[in-house]
Amino acid sequence: MFGNLHAVLFDLDGTLIDSAPDLGGAADAMRLARGLPSLPLDRYRPMCGAGARGMLAVAFGMAPEHADFATMREEFFQRYEQRMTENTQIFDGVAEMVEALAQRGLAWGIVTNKSQRFTGPLLGTVSALAGAATAISGDTTPHAKPHPAPLLEACRRMDVDPARCIYVGDDERDIVAGRAAGMGTVAAAWGYLGSATAIEDWGAHAIAKSPAQLLKLLDAA
């Protein structure tokens, strides 16, 4: 399925790291500041892959078309920036997975829609991800996922043919972007899965239930 593989690219939030406690916490702090009751983390978690848009939708039912969306989004960004490393952790098995990729001689990198404003400082605190060959943020190229441009830029920087690369992510747009870039795709079933579409219908070449299962898929290629 993934023969002659040279590199693996990963989404960040919901795939490599569980940032839901800090993303949801920032949005919930906005509710509390307005005298609204706290919401449980389980309400925020499925939508964490959508960033500020998802968090404001859960916390306030606010869509990007709302007149106050830009102002609220910037407040969310500021609150998240202040706490983004408080409770964020890598998912179980991720450290072992990326170490195993390196042992297999496979380069790996990160392609996220998170802006560089957050990606750089966050990755600087997660030692297990220090081996990434590249980290492409949502504002690195003119387009963010589901456009393939960020994935193609990652391949360019890694000097890897996209056809010899796979992209792993926990959102339908990750699979759309990977396929548009001509890559193999794996849906990370351990992630947030915020799409209204069932993971089986995303069109991924494979589904992995855990980082360990992803390695088994690659070994079977």
Secondary structure, DSSP 8 states (H G I E B T S, - for coil): ---S--EEEE-SBTTTEE-HHHHHHHHHHHHHHTT-----HHHHGGGGGGHHHHHHHHHH---TTSTTHHHHHHHHHHHHHHHTTSS-EE-TTHHHHHHHHHHTT-EEEEE-SS-HHHHHHHHTT-GGGTT-S-EE-TTTSS--TTSSHHHHHHHHHHT--GGGEEEEESSHHHHHHHHHTT-EEEEETTS----SS-GGGS--SEEESSHHHHHHHHHT-
